[in-house]
């Protein structure tokens, strides 16, 4: 599932809380903006891809 968050001028997300279908919760802090992240339940960020610059 892909989710998109608009952060305006913010360069980082202070905190992101993921509530997985299994019921577990995972919290990420200080996550940089302008990337696509692939996460795995219980393992955090597994992949980080830079977004292309806006035209």
N, C-alpha and C positions, 0 to 999 in steps of 0.2 A: 504494500500500500504506500502510495506517495502522498505526503502532506506538504503544503506550502504555507510559510508564515511570512507575512509582510512586517518588516522591522523598521520601516521608515529610514531615518538617518543612523540608526544604531548599528554599530560594527560588531557587536557580540550579543548573544542571548545570555542574560544573567543566569537563568535557570530554566531547564526544560524537564518536565516530569512526564515520563511515559508510563501509561497503565496498560500492561500487556493483557491479552485475552485470558491468560492463565490466572490473572489476578495479582501478579507481582508488579511492583512499581520500581522504576529505575529513574534516578535523577542525574542529569548532566549539568555541569556549571561552566560558565565562561566559554560557551560554544561560539566560535567565530561565524559571522554572517557570510552570505554569498558563496556557500558551498552546498552540494548535495551530499547527504550523509546516508550510509547504509548501516543500520543497527541490527544487532542480533540480541535477542532476549538473554539477559544475564551476562552478556559479553561487551556491551557498550558499542561504541563506534567501531565498525570494521573497515569502512571505506569512506574516503573523503574526496570528492571531485569538485574542482573549482567551476563556478558558473561562468559562462562567457560574459564579457562586459556588455552593458546595455548600449544600444546605438543611440 
